Amino acid sequence: MPENVTILVNQRPYHLDSETTSAEAIRTLASAPSDYEVWKQVKSPDAPGQPPVDDVLITGALQVKSGDKFRVVPSGTFGAR
């Protein structure tokens, strides 16, 4: 297991001591309410004002690696998926 894993949440770095985390843990890092959605950014950011094309909605536990990027946003920000 690595010493720490650095992920970006809403463009801010956070250091984890595990390669496993959850949507709830990511919301906690971002100080976001429990009804906010967590999205894993898969490719480069989409154009401003456009919904994400390749991003993945995270609802449970997941494996992470250093450099992974996430967005924590109010529910419905990107519409129904």
mmCIF file of the N, C-alpha and C atoms, coordinates in Angstrom:
data_MODEL
# 
_entry.id   MODEL 
# 
loop_
_atom_site.group_PDB 
_atom_site.id 
_atom_site.type_symbol 
_atom_site.label_atom_id 
_atom_site.label_alt_id 
_atom_site.label_comp_id 
_atom_site.label_asym_id 
_atom_site.label_entity_id 
_atom_site.label_seq_id 
_atom_site.pdbx_PDB_ins_code 
_atom_site.Cartn_x 
_atom_site.Cartn_y 
_atom_site.Cartn_z 
_atom_site.occupancy 
_atom_site.B_iso_or_equiv 
_atom_site.pdbx_formal_charge 
_atom_site.auth_seq_id 
_atom_site.auth_comp_id 
_atom_site.auth_asym_id 
_atom_site.auth_atom_id 
_atom_site.pdbx_PDB_model_num 
ATOM 1   N N  . MET A 1 1  ? 0.848   -1.187 0.000   1.00 0.00 ? 1  MET A N  1 
ATOM 2   C CA . MET A 1 1  ? 0.000   0.000  0.000   1.00 0.00 ? 1  MET A CA 1 
ATOM 3   C C  . MET A 1 1  ? 0.890   1.245  0.000   1.00 0.00 ? 1  MET A C  1 
ATOM 4   N N  . PRO A 1 2  ? 0.540   2.261  -0.814  1.00 0.00 ? 2  PRO A N  1 
ATOM 5   C CA . PRO A 1 2  ? 1.360   3.466  -0.864  1.00 0.00 ? 2  PRO A CA 1 
ATOM 6   C C  . PRO A 1 2  ? 1.290   4.236  0.456   1.00 0.00 ? 2  PRO A C  1 
ATOM 7   N N  . GLU A 1 3  ? 2.307   5.081  0.653   1.00 0.00 ? 3  GLU A N  1 
ATOM 8   C CA . GLU A 1 3  ? 2.315   5.906  1.859   1.00 0.00 ? 3  GLU A CA 1 
ATOM 9   C C  . GLU A 1 3  ? 1.078   6.787  1.913   1.00 0.00 ? 3  GLU A C  1 
ATOM 10  N N  . ASN A 1 4  ? 0.782   7.430  0.789   1.00 0.00 ? 4  ASN A N  1 
ATOM 11  C CA . ASN A 1 4  ? -0.482  8.157  0.688   1.00 0.00 ? 4  ASN A CA 1 
ATOM 12  C C  . ASN A 1 4  ? -0.864  8.294  -0.772  1.00 0.00 ? 4  ASN A C  1 
ATOM 13  N N  . VAL A 1 5  ? -2.128  8.538  -0.978  1.00 0.00 ? 5  VAL A N  1 
ATOM 14  C CA . VAL A 1 5  ? -2.685  8.732  -2.304  1.00 0.00 ? 5  VAL A CA 1 
ATOM 15  C C  . VAL A 1 5  ? -3.212  10.157 -2.334  1.00 0.00 ? 5  VAL A C  1 
ATOM 16  N N  . THR A 1 6  ? -2.852  10.918 -3.362  1.00 0.00 ? 6  THR A N  1 
ATOM 17  C CA . THR A 1 6  ? -3.315  12.292 -3.483  1.00 0.00 ? 6  THR A CA 1 
ATOM 18  C C  . THR A 1 6  ? -4.356  12.364 -4.583  1.00 0.00 ? 6  THR A C  1 
ATOM 19  N N  . ILE A 1 7  ? -5.557  12.784 -4.214  1.00 0.00 ? 7  ILE A N  1 
ATOM 20  C CA . ILE A 1 7  ? -6.628  12.975 -5.185  1.00 0.00 ? 7  ILE A CA 1 
ATOM 21  C C  . ILE A 1 7  ? -7.006  14.454 -5.189  1.00 0.00 ? 7  ILE A C  1 
ATOM 22  N N  . LEU A 1 8  ? -7.654  14.882 -6.257  1.00 0.00 ? 8  LEU A N  1 
ATOM 23  C CA . LEU A 1 8  ? -8.164  16.242 -6.348  1.00 0.00 ? 8  LEU A CA 1 
ATOM 24  C C  . LEU A 1 8  ? -9.679  16.202 -6.237  1.00 0.00 ? 8  LEU A C  1 
ATOM 25  N N  . VAL A 1 9  ? -10.220 17.009 -5.358  1.00 0.00 ? 9  VAL A N  1 
ATOM 26  C CA . VAL A 1 9  ? -11.663 17.131 -5.188  1.00 0.00 ? 9  VAL A CA 1 
ATOM 27  C C  . VAL A 1 9  ? -11.995 18.601 -5.386  1.00 0.00 ? 9  VAL A C  1 
ATOM 28  N N  . ASN A 1 10 ? -12.775 18.884 -6.416  1.00 0.00 ? 10 ASN A N  1 
ATOM 29  C CA . ASN A 1 10 ? -13.092 20.275 -6.767  1.00 0.00 ? 10 ASN A CA 1 
ATOM 30  C C  . ASN A 1 10 ? -11.813 21.103 -6.876  1.00 0.00 ? 10 ASN A C  1 
ATOM 31  N N  . GLN A 1 11 ? -10.808 20.512 -7.507  1.00 0.00 ? 11 GLN A N  1 
ATOM 32  C CA . GLN A 1 11 ? -9.520  21.129 -7.816  1.00 0.00 ? 11 GLN A CA 1 
ATOM 33  C C  . GLN A 1 11 ? -8.631  21.383 -6.589  1.00 0.00 ? 11 GLN A C  1 
ATOM 34  N N  . ARG A 1 12 ? -8.964  20.782 -5.461  1.00 0.00 ? 12 ARG A N  1 
ATOM 35  C CA . ARG A 1 12 ? -8.129  20.898 -4.258  1.00 0.00 ? 12 ARG A CA 1 
ATOM 36  C C  . ARG A 1 12 ? -7.531  19.535 -3.937  1.00 0.00 ? 12 ARG A C  1 
ATOM 37  N N  . PRO A 1 13 ? -6.235  19.493 -3.599  1.00 0.00 ? 13 PRO A N  1 
ATOM 38  C CA . PRO A 1 13 ? -5.617  18.194 -3.292  1.00 0.00 ? 13 PRO A CA 1 
ATOM 39  C C  . PRO A 1 13 ? -5.955  17.710 -1.886  1.00 0.00 ? 13 PRO A C  1 
ATOM 40  N N  . TYR A 1 14 ? -6.164  16.407 -1.783  1.00 0.00 ? 14 TYR A N  1 
ATOM 41  C CA . TYR A 1 14 ? -6.396  15.744 -0.507  1.00 0.00 ? 14 TYR A CA 1 
ATOM 42  C C  . TYR A 1 14 ? -5.554  14.479 -0.479  1.00 0.00 ? 14 TYR A C  1 
ATOM 43  N N  . HIS A 1 15 ? -4.990  14.183 0.680   1.00 0.00 ? 15 HIS A N  1 
ATOM 44  C CA . HIS A 1 15 ? -4.120  13.014 0.838   1.00 0.00 ? 15 HIS A CA 1 
ATOM 45  C C  . HIS A 1 15 ? -4.866  11.936 1.621   1.00 0.00 ? 15 HIS A C  1 
ATOM 46  N N  . LEU A 1 16 ? -4.913  10.741 1.045   1.00 0.00 ? 16 LEU A N  1 
ATOM 47  C CA . LEU A 1 16 ? -5.570  9.600  1.677   1.00 0.00 ? 16 LEU A CA 1 
ATOM 48  C C  . LEU A 1 16 ? -4.510  8.587  2.065   1.00 0.00 ? 16 LEU A C  1 
ATOM 49  N N  . ASP A 1 17 ? -4.772  7.790  3.090   1.00 0.00 ? 17 ASP A N  1 
ATOM 50  C CA . ASP A 1 17 ? -3.811  6.762  3.507   1.00 0.00 ? 17 ASP A CA 1 
ATOM 51  C C  . ASP A 1 17 ? -4.237  5.383  3.018   1.00 0.00 ? 17 ASP A C  1 
ATOM 52  N N  . SER A 1 18 ? -5.164  5.364  2.041   1.00 0.00 ? 18 SER A N  1 
ATOM 53  C CA . SER A 1 18 ? -5.666  4.101  1.506   1.00 0.00 ? 18 SER A CA 1 
ATOM 54  C C  . SER A 1 18 ? -5.969  4.260  0.023   1.00 0.00 ? 18 SER A C  1 
ATOM 55  N N  . GLU A 1 19 ? -5.940  3.160  -0.701  1.00 0.00 ? 19 GLU A N  1 
ATOM 56  C CA . GLU A 1 19 ? -6.302  3.179  -2.123  1.00 0.00 ? 19 GLU A CA 1 
ATOM 57  C C  . GLU A 1 19 ? -7.798  2.926  -2.320  1.00 0.00 ? 19 GLU A C  1 
ATOM 58  N N  . THR A 1 20 ? -8.535  2.843  -1.222  1.00 0.00 ? 20 THR A N  1 
ATOM 59  C CA . THR A 1 20 ? -9.978  2.655  -1.273  1.00 0.00 ? 20 THR A CA 1 
ATOM 60  C C  . THR A 1 20 ? -10.636 3.820  -0.538  1.00 0.00 ? 20 THR A C  1 
ATOM 61  N N  . THR A 1 21 ? -11.686 4.369  -1.147  1.00 0.00 ? 21 THR A N  1 
ATOM 62  C CA . THR A 1 21 ? -12.453 5.428  -0.506  1.00 0.00 ? 21 THR A CA 1 
ATOM 63  C C  . THR A 1 21 ? -13.909 5.255  -0.927  1.00 0.00 ? 21 THR A C  1 
ATOM 64  N N  . SER A 1 22 ? -14.740 6.226  -0.603  1.00 0.00 ? 22 SER A N  1 
ATOM 65  C CA . SER A 1 22 ? -16.161 6.138  -0.944  1.00 0.00 ? 22 SER A CA 1 
ATOM 66  C C  . SER A 1 22 ? -16.685 7.513  -1.315  1.00 0.00 ? 22 SER A C  1 
ATOM 67  N N  . ALA A 1 23 ? -17.853 7.512  -1.923  1.00 0.00 ? 23 ALA A N  1 
ATOM 68  C CA . ALA A 1 23 ? -18.495 8.776  -2.263  1.00 0.00 ? 23 ALA A CA 1 
ATOM 69  C C  . ALA A 1 23 ? -18.712 9.610  -1.004  1.00 0.00 ? 23 ALA A C  1 
ATOM 70  N N  . GLU A 1 24 ? -19.137 8.963  0.078   1.00 0.00 ? 24 GLU A N  1 
ATOM 71  C CA . GLU A 1 24 ? -19.379 9.688  1.332   1.00 0.00 ? 24 GLU A CA 1 
ATOM 72  C C  . GLU A 1 24 ? -18.088 10.311 1.863   1.00 0.00 ? 24 GLU A C  1 
ATOM 73  N N  . ALA A 1 25 ? -16.987 9.569  1.806   1.00 0.00 ? 25 ALA A N  1 
ATOM 74  C CA . ALA A 1 25 ? -15.699 10.096 2.276   1.00 0.00 ? 25 ALA A CA 1 
ATOM 75  C C  . ALA A 1 25 ? -15.256 11.287 1.432   1.00 0.00 ? 25 ALA A C  1 
ATOM 76  N N  . ILE A 1 26 ? -15.496 11.229 0.131   1.00 0.00 ? 26 ILE A N  1 
ATOM 77  C CA . ILE A 1 26 ? -15.116 12.342 -0.749  1.00 0.00 ? 26 ILE A CA 1 
ATOM 78  C C  . ILE A 1 26 ? -15.979 13.561 -0.444  1.00 0.00 ? 26 ILE A C  1 
ATOM 79  N N  . ARG A 1 27 ? -17.281 13.351 -0.209  1.00 0.00 ? 27 ARG A N  1 
ATOM 80  C CA . ARG A 1 27 ? -18.145 14.479 0.190   1.00 0.00 ? 27 ARG A CA 1 
ATOM 81  C C  . ARG A 1 27 ? -17.642 15.100 1.488   1.00 0.00 ? 27 ARG A C  1 
ATOM 82  N N  . THR A 1 28 ? -17.220 14.264 2.424   1.00 0.00 ? 28 THR A N  1 
ATOM 83  C CA . THR A 1 28 ? -16.705 14.771 3.700   1.00 0.00 ? 28 THR A CA 1 
ATOM 84  C C  . THR A 1 28 ? -15.449 15.619 3.474   1.00 0.00 ? 28 THR A C  1 
ATOM 85  N N  . LEU A 1 29 ? -14.541 15.148 2.614   1.00 0.00 ? 29 LEU A N  1 
ATOM 86  C CA . LEU A 1 29 ? -13.338 15.932 2.309   1.00 0.00 ? 29 LEU A CA 1 
ATOM 87  C C  . LEU A 1 29 ? -13.708 17.317 1.788   1.00 0.00 ? 29 LEU A C  1 
ATOM 88  N N  . ALA A 1 30 ? -14.732 17.371 0.952   1.00 0.00 ? 30 ALA A N  1 
ATOM 89  C CA . ALA A 1 30 ? -15.149 18.628 0.334   1.00 0.00 ? 30 ALA A CA 1 
ATOM 90  C C  . ALA A 1 30 ? -16.094 19.437 1.226   1.00 0.00 ? 30 ALA A C  1 
ATOM 91  N N  . SER A 1 31 ? -16.395 18.931 2.417   1.00 0.00 ? 31 SER A N  1 
ATOM 92  C CA . SER A 1 31 ? -17.341 19.588 3.330   1.00 0.00 ? 31 SER A CA 1 
ATOM 93  C C  . SER A 1 31 ? -18.687 19.822 2.641   1.00 0.00 ? 31 SER A C  1 
ATOM 94  N N  . ALA A 1 32 ? -19.124 18.835 1.870   1.00 0.00 ? 32 ALA A N  1 
ATOM 95  C CA . ALA A 1 32 ? -20.375 18.955 1.121   1.00 0.00 ? 32 ALA A CA 1 
ATOM 96  C C  . ALA A 1 32 ? -21.490 18.186 1.825   1.00 0.00 ? 32 ALA A C  1 
ATOM 97  N N  . PRO A 1 33 ? -22.724 18.621 1.644   1.00 0.00 ? 33 PRO A N  1 
ATOM 98  C CA . PRO A 1 33 ? -23.866 17.906 2.213   1.00 0.00 ? 33 PRO A CA 1 
ATOM 99  C C  . PRO A 1 33 ? -23.976 16.487 1.646   1.00 0.00 ? 33 PRO A C  1 
ATOM 100 N N  . SER A 1 34 ? -24.648 15.627 2.363   1.00 0.00 ? 34 SER A N  1 
ATOM 101 C CA . SER A 1 34 ? -24.754 14.220 1.980   1.00 0.00 ? 34 SER A CA 1 
ATOM 102 C C  . SER A 1 34 ? -25.575 13.998 0.710   1.00 0.00 ? 34 SER A C  1 
ATOM 103 N N  . ASP A 1 35 ? -26.355 14.986 0.274   1.00 0.00 ? 35 ASP A N  1 
ATOM 104 C CA . ASP A 1 35 ? -27.141 14.801 -0.951  1.00 0.00 ? 35 ASP A CA 1 
ATOM 105 C C  . ASP A 1 35 ? -26.402 15.291 -2.197  1.00 0.00 ? 35 ASP A C  1 
ATOM 106 N N  . TYR A 1 36 ? -25.178 15.774 -2.058  1.00 0.00 ? 36 TYR A N  1 
ATOM 107 C CA . TYR A 1 36 ? -24.382 16.179 -3.221  1.00 0.00 ? 36 TYR A CA 1 
ATOM 108 C C  . TYR A 1 36 ? -23.891 14.946 -3.967  1.00 0.00 ? 36 TYR A C  1 
ATOM 109 N N  . GLU A 1 37 ? -23.739 15.083 -5.279  1.00 0.00 ? 37 GLU A N  1 
ATOM 110 C CA . GLU A 1 37 ? -23.240 13.999 -6.108  1.00 0.00 ? 37 GLU A CA 1 
ATOM 111 C C  . GLU A 1 37 ? -21.720 14.058 -6.203  1.00 0.00 ? 37 GLU A C  1 
ATOM 112 N N  . VAL A 1 38 ? -21.108 12.886 -6.341  1.00 0.00 ? 38 VAL A N  1 
ATOM 113 C CA . VAL A 1 38 ? -19.658 12.779 -6.524  1.00 0.00 ? 38 VAL A CA 1 
ATOM 114 C C  . VAL A 1 38 ? -19.415 12.206 -7.914  1.00 0.00 ? 38 VAL A C  1 
ATOM 115 N N  . TRP A 1 39 ? -18.658 12.919 -8.734  1.00 0.00 ? 39 TRP A N  1 
ATOM 116 C CA . TRP A 1 39 ? -18.346 12.513 -10.093 1.00 0.00 ? 39 TRP A CA 1 
ATOM 117 C C  . TRP A 1 39 ? -16.848 12.329 -10.231 1.00 0.00 ? 39 TRP A C  1 
ATOM 118 N N  . LYS A 1 40 ? -16.432 11.226 -10.814 1.00 0.00 ? 40 LYS A N  1 
ATOM 119 C CA . LYS A 1 40 ? -15.019 11.012 -11.117 1.00 0.00 ? 40 LYS A CA 1 
ATOM 120 C C  . LYS A 1 40 ? -14.764 11.533 -12.523 1.00 0.00 ? 40 LYS A C  1 
ATOM 121 N N  . GLN A 1 41 ? -13.805 12.451 -12.628 1.00 0.00 ? 41 GLN A N  1 
ATOM 122 C CA . GLN A 1 41 ? -13.452 13.016 -13.932 1.00 0.00 ? 41 GLN A CA 1 
ATOM 123 C C  . GLN A 1 41 ? -12.573 12.014 -14.665 1.00 0.00 ? 41 GLN A C  1 
ATOM 124 N N  . VAL A 1 42 ? -13.029 11.562 -15.821 1.00 0.00 ? 42 VAL A N  1 
ATOM 125 C CA . VAL A 1 42 ? -12.326 10.522 -16.559 1.00 0.00 ? 42 VAL A CA 1 
ATOM 126 C C  . VAL A 1 42 ? -11.347 11.115 -17.563 1.00 0.00 ? 42 VAL A C  1 
ATOM 127 N N  . LYS A 1 43 ? -11.738 12.185 -18.241 1.00 0.00 ? 43 LYS A N  1 
ATOM 128 C CA . LYS A 1 43 ? -10.886 12.843 -19.232 1.00 0.00 ? 43 LYS A CA 1 
ATOM 129 C C  . LYS A 1 43 ? -10.727 14.302 -18.842 1.00 0.00 ? 43 LYS A C  1 
ATOM 130 N N  . SER A 1 44 ? -10.176 15.081 -19.749 1.00 0.00 ? 44 SER A N  1 
ATOM 131 C CA . SER A 1 44 ? -10.021 16.513 -19.511 1.00 0.00 ? 44 SER A CA 1 
ATOM 132 C C  . SER A 1 44 ? -11.382 17.139 -19.233 1.00 0.00 ? 44 SER A C  1 
ATOM 133 N N  . PRO A 1 45 ? -11.377 18.279 -18.561 1.00 0.00 ? 45 PRO A N  1 
ATOM 134 C CA . PRO A 1 45 ? -12.666 18.914 -18.251 1.00 0.00 ? 45 PRO A CA 1 
ATOM 135 C C  . PRO A 1 45 ? -13.458 19.201 -19.520 1.00 0.00 ? 45 PRO A C  1 
ATOM 136 N N  . ASP A 1 46 ? -14.768 19.112 -19.394 1.00 0.00 ? 46 ASP A N  1 
ATOM 137 C CA . ASP A 1 46 ? -15.655 19.436 -20.506 1.00 0.00 ? 46 ASP A CA 1 
ATOM 138 C C  . ASP A 1 46 ? -15.753 20.949 -20.624 1.00 0.00 ? 46 ASP A C  1 
ATOM 139 N N  . ALA A 1 47 ? -16.254 21.404 -21.747 1.00 0.00 ? 47 ALA A N  1 
ATOM 140 C CA . ALA A 1 47 ? -16.399 22.842 -21.969 1.00 0.00 ? 47 ALA A CA 1 
ATOM 141 C C  . ALA A 1 47 ? -17.270 23.458 -20.879 1.00 0.00 ? 47 ALA A C  1 
ATOM 142 N N  . PRO A 1 48 ? -16.964 24.700 -20.474 1.00 0.00 ? 48 PRO A N  1 
ATOM 143 C CA . PRO A 1 48 ? -17.775 25.356 -19.439 1.00 0.00 ? 48 PRO A CA 1 
ATOM 144 C C  . PRO A 1 48 ? -19.257 25.343 -19.801 1.00 0.00 ? 48 PRO A C  1 
ATOM 145 N N  . GLY A 1 49 ? -20.076 25.016 -18.823 1.00 0.00 ? 49 GLY A N  1 
ATOM 146 C CA . GLY A 1 49 ? -21.517 24.997 -19.011 1.00 0.00 ? 49 GLY A CA 1 
ATOM 147 C C  . GLY A 1 49 ? -22.046 23.730 -19.666 1.00 0.00 ? 49 GLY A C  1 
ATOM 148 N N  . GLN A 1 50 ? -21.153 22.821 -20.057 1.00 0.00 ? 50 GLN A N  1 
ATOM 149 C CA . GLN A 1 50 ? -21.576 21.585 -20.699 1.00 0.00 ? 50 GLN A CA 1 
ATOM 150 C C  . GLN A 1 50 ? -21.577 20.446 -19.686 1.00 0.00 ? 50 GLN A C  1 
ATOM 151 N N  . PRO A 1 51 ? -22.533 19.538 -19.786 1.00 0.00 ? 51 PRO A N  1 
ATOM 152 C CA . PRO A 1 51 ? -22.518 18.383 -18.875 1.00 0.00 ? 51 PRO A CA 1 
ATOM 153 C C  . PRO A 1 51 ? -21.328 17.486 -19.197 1.00 0.00 ? 51 PRO A C  1 
ATOM 154 N N  . PRO A 1 52 ? -20.850 16.739 -18.234 1.00 0.00 ? 52 PRO A N  1 
ATOM 155 C CA . PRO A 1 52 ? -19.722 15.845 -18.473 1.00 0.00 ? 52 PRO A CA 1 
ATOM 156 C C  . PRO A 1 52 ? -20.123 14.713 -19.413 1.00 0.00 ? 52 PRO A C  1 
ATOM 157 N N  . VAL A 1 53 ? -19.232 14.381 -20.325 1.00 0.00 ? 53 VAL A N  1 
ATOM 158 C CA . VAL A 1 53 ? -19.516 13.327 -21.287 1.00 0.00 ? 53 VAL A CA 1 
ATOM 159 C C  . VAL A 1 53 ? -19.018 11.988 -20.771 1.00 0.00 ? 53 VAL A C  1 
ATOM 160 N N  . ASP A 1 54 ? -17.802 11.963 -20.239 1.00 0.00 ? 54 ASP A N  1 
ATOM 161 C CA . ASP A 1 54 ? -17.178 10.713 -19.837 1.00 0.00 ? 54 ASP A CA 1 
ATOM 162 C C  . ASP A 1 54 ? -17.115 10.509 -18.325 1.00 0.00 ? 54 ASP A C  1 
ATOM 163 N N  . ASP A 1 55 ? -17.462 11.529 -17.548 1.00 0.00 ? 55 ASP A N  1 
ATOM 164 C CA . ASP A 1 55 ? -17.360 11.406 -16.096 1.00 0.00 ? 55 ASP A CA 1 
ATOM 165 C C  . ASP A 1 55 ? -18.296 10.319 -15.573 1.00 0.00 ? 55 ASP A C  1 
ATOM 166 N N  . VAL A 1 56 ? -17.941 9.765  -14.420 1.00 0.00 ? 56 VAL A N  1 
ATOM 167 C CA . VAL A 1 56 ? -18.688 8.654  -13.835 1.00 0.00 ? 56 VAL A CA 1 
ATOM 168 C C  . VAL A 1 56 ? -19.250 9.079  -12.484 1.00 0.00 ? 56 VAL A C  1 
ATOM 169 N N  . LEU A 1 57 ? -20.549 8.885  -12.304 1.00 0.00 ? 57 LEU A N  1 
ATOM 170 C CA . LEU A 1 57 ? -21.197 9.169  -11.027 1.00 0.00 ? 57 LEU A CA 1 
ATOM 171 C C  . LEU A 1 57 ? -20.788 8.095  -10.028 1.00 0.00 ? 57 LEU A C  1 
ATOM 172 N N  . ILE A 1 58 ? -20.247 8.502  -8.890  1.00 0.00 ? 58 ILE A N  1 
ATOM 173 C CA . ILE A 1 58 ? -19.792 7.579  -7.848  1.00 0.00 ? 58 ILE A CA 1 
ATOM 174 C C  . ILE A 1 58 ? -20.844 7.541  -6.746  1.00 0.00 ? 58 ILE A C  1 
ATOM 175 N N  . THR A 1 59 ? -21.282 6.336  -6.389  1.00 0.00 ? 59 THR A N  1 
ATOM 176 C CA . THR A 1 59 ? -22.306 6.219  -5.349  1.00 0.00 ? 59 THR A CA 1 
ATOM 177 C C  . THR A 1 59 ? -21.856 5.360  -4.172  1.00 0.00 ? 59 THR A C  1 
ATOM 178 N N  . GLY A 1 60 ? -20.774 4.630  -4.323  1.00 0.00 ? 60 GLY A N  1 
ATOM 179 C CA . GLY A 1 60 ? -20.317 3.746  -3.250  1.00 0.00 ? 60 GLY A CA 1 
ATOM 180 C C  . GLY A 1 60 ? -18.816 3.786  -3.114  1.00 0.00 ? 60 GLY A C  1 
ATOM 181 N N  . ALA A 1 61 ? -18.245 2.635  -2.758  1.00 0.00 ? 61 ALA A N  1 
ATOM 182 C CA . ALA A 1 61 ? -16.802 2.524  -2.571  1.00 0.00 ? 61 ALA A CA 1 
ATOM 183 C C  . ALA A 1 61 ? -16.099 2.404  -3.922  1.00 0.00 ? 61 ALA A C  1 
ATOM 184 N N  . LEU A 1 62 ? -14.840 2.837  -3.978  1.00 0.00 ? 62 LEU A N  1 
ATOM 185 C CA . LEU A 1 62 ? -14.066 2.720  -5.200  1.00 0.00 ? 62 LEU A CA 1 
ATOM 186 C C  . LEU A 1 62 ? -12.577 2.727  -4.900  1.00 0.00 ? 62 LEU A C  1 
ATOM 187 N N  . GLN A 1 63 ? -11.822 2.195  -5.839  1.00 0.00 ? 63 GLN A N  1 
ATOM 188 C CA . GLN A 1 63 ? -10.357 2.219  -5.776  1.00 0.00 ? 63 GLN A CA 1 
ATOM 189 C C  . GLN A 1 63 ? -9.902  3.553  -6.351  1.00 0.00 ? 63 GLN A C  1 
ATOM 190 N N  . VAL A 1 64 ? -8.891  4.166  -5.740  1.00 0.00 ? 64 VAL A N  1 
ATOM 191 C CA . VAL A 1 64 ? -8.343  5.424  -6.235  1.00 0.00 ? 64 VAL A CA 1 
ATOM 192 C C  . VAL A 1 64 ? -6.833  5.307  -6.360  1.00 0.00 ? 64 VAL A C  1 
ATOM 193 N N  . LYS A 1 65 ? -6.285  6.182  -7.202  1.00 0.00 ? 65 LYS A N  1 
ATOM 194 C CA . LYS A 1 65 ? -4.838  6.284  -7.333  1.00 0.00 ? 65 LYS A CA 1 
ATOM 195 C C  . LYS A 1 65 ? -4.487  7.760  -7.358  1.00 0.00 ? 65 LYS A C  1 
ATOM 196 N N  . SER A 1 66 ? -3.247  8.076  -7.057  1.00 0.00 ? 66 SER A N  1 
ATOM 197 C CA . SER A 1 66 ? -2.813  9.470  -7.066  1.00 0.00 ? 66 SER A CA 1 
ATOM 198 C C  . SER A 1 66 ? -3.113  10.090 -8.418  1.00 0.00 ? 66 SER A C  1 
ATOM 199 N N  . GLY A 1 67 ? -3.644  11.299 -8.377  1.00 0.00 ? 67 GLY A N  1 
ATOM 200 C CA . GLY A 1 67 ? -3.971  12.022 -9.592  1.00 0.00 ? 67 GLY A CA 1 
ATOM 201 C C  . GLY A 1 67 ? -5.427  11.929 -9.999  1.00 0.00 ? 67 GLY A C  1 
ATOM 202 N N  . ASP A 1 68 ? -6.195  11.010 -9.390  1.00 0.00 ? 68 ASP A N  1 
ATOM 203 C CA . ASP A 1 68 ? -7.619  10.928 -9.711  1.00 0.00 ? 68 ASP A CA 1 
ATOM 204 C C  . ASP A 1 68 ? -8.287  12.251 -9.348  1.00 0.00 ? 68 ASP A C  1 
ATOM 205 N N  . LYS A 1 69 ? -9.261  12.650 -10.194 1.00 0.00 ? 69 LYS A N  1 
ATOM 206 C CA . LYS A 1 69 ? -9.955  13.925 -10.003 1.00 0.00 ? 69 LYS A CA 1 
ATOM 207 C C  . LYS A 1 69 ? -11.443 13.683 -9.821  1.00 0.00 ? 69 LYS A C  1 
ATOM 208 N N  . PHE A 1 70 ? -12.027 14.414 -8.875  1.00 0.00 ? 70 PHE A N  1 
ATOM 209 C CA . PHE A 1 70 ? -13.445 14.279 -8.558  1.00 0.00 ? 70 PHE A CA 1 
ATOM 210 C C  . PHE A 1 70 ? -14.094 15.654 -8.474  1.00 0.00 ? 70 PHE A C  1 
ATOM 211 N N  . ARG A 1 71 ? -15.394 15.667 -8.776  1.00 0.00 ? 71 ARG A N  1 
ATOM 212 C CA . ARG A 1 71 ? -16.198 16.865 -8.569  1.00 0.00 ? 71 ARG A CA 1 
ATOM 213 C C  . ARG A 1 71 ? -17.309 16.501 -7.605  1.00 0.00 ? 71 ARG A C  1 
ATOM 214 N N  . VAL A 1 72 ? -17.565 17.370 -6.656  1.00 0.00 ? 72 VAL A N  1 
ATOM 215 C CA . VAL A 1 72 ? -18.673 17.204 -5.719  1.00 0.00 ? 72 VAL A CA 1 
ATOM 216 C C  . VAL A 1 72 ? -19.608 18.390 -5.964  1.00 0.00 ? 72 VAL A C  1 
ATOM 217 N N  . VAL A 1 73 ? -20.820 18.082 -6.431  1.00 0.00 ? 73 VAL A N  1 
ATOM 218 C CA . VAL A 1 73 ? -21.736 19.113 -6.869  1.00 0.00 ? 73 VAL A CA 1 
ATOM 219 C C  . VAL A 1 73 ? -23.148 18.823 -6.378  1.00 0.00 ? 73 VAL A C  1 
ATOM 220 N N  . PRO A 1 74 ? -23.999 19.857 -6.329  1.00 0.00 ? 74 PRO A N  1 
ATOM 221 C CA . PRO A 1 74 ? -25.383 19.629 -5.929  1.00 0.00 ? 74 PRO A CA 1 
ATOM 222 C C  . PRO A 1 74 ? -26.056 18.621 -6.866  1.00 0.00 ? 74 PRO A C  1 
ATOM 223 N N  . SER A 1 75 ? -26.940 17.825 -6.325  1.00 0.00 ? 75 SER A N  1 
ATOM 224 C CA . SER A 1 75 ? -27.678 16.840 -7.135  1.00 0.00 ? 75 SER A CA 1 
ATOM 225 C C  . SER A 1 75 ? -28.372 17.540 -8.302  1.00 0.00 ? 75 SER A C  1 
ATOM 226 N N  . GLY A 1 76 ? -28.330 16.897 -9.472  1.00 0.00 ? 76 GLY A N  1 
ATOM 227 C CA . GLY A 1 76 ? -28.995 17.430 -10.636 1.00 0.00 ? 76 GLY A CA 1 
ATOM 228 C C  . GLY A 1 76 ? -28.192 18.452 -11.414 1.00 0.00 ? 76 GLY A C  1 
ATOM 229 N N  . THR A 1 77 ? -26.987 18.782 -10.950 1.00 0.00 ? 77 THR A N  1 
ATOM 230 C CA . THR A 1 77 ? -26.161 19.771 -11.654 1.00 0.00 ? 77 THR A CA 1 
ATOM 231 C C  . THR A 1 77 ? -25.951 19.373 -13.103 1.00 0.00 ? 77 THR A C  1 
ATOM 232 N N  . PHE A 1 78 ? -25.727 18.097 -13.348 1.00 0.00 ? 78 PHE A N  1 
ATOM 233 C CA . PHE A 1 78 ? -25.449 17.628 -14.701 1.00 0.00 ? 78 PHE A CA 1 
ATOM 234 C C  . PHE A 1 78 ? -26.664 16.945 -15.318 1.00 0.00 ? 78 PHE A C  1 
ATOM 235 N N  . GLY A 1 79 ? -27.838 17.097 -14.730 1.00 0.00 ? 79 GLY A N  1 
ATOM 236 C CA . GLY A 1 79 ? -29.044 16.485 -15.271 1.00 0.00 ? 79 GLY A CA 1 
ATOM 237 C C  . GLY A 1 79 ? -29.140 15.007 -14.953 1.00 0.00 ? 79 GLY A C  1 
ATOM 238 N N  . ALA A 1 80 ? -30.178 14.404 -15.412 1.00 0.00 ? 80 ALA A N  1 
ATOM 239 C CA . ALA A 1 80 ? -30.383 12.970 -15.175 1.00 0.00 ? 80 ALA A CA 1 
ATOM 240 C C  . ALA A 1 80 ? -29.412 12.167 -16.016 1.00 0.00 ? 80 ALA A C  1 
ATOM 241 N N  . ARG A 1 81 ? -28.867 11.105 -15.435 1.00 0.00 ? 81 ARG A N  1 
ATOM 242 C CA . ARG A 1 81 ? -27.932 10.232 -16.161 1.00 0.00 ? 81 ARG A CA 1 
ATOM 243 C C  . ARG A 1 81 ? -28.537 8.876  -16.270 1.00 0.00 ? 81 ARG A C  1 
# 
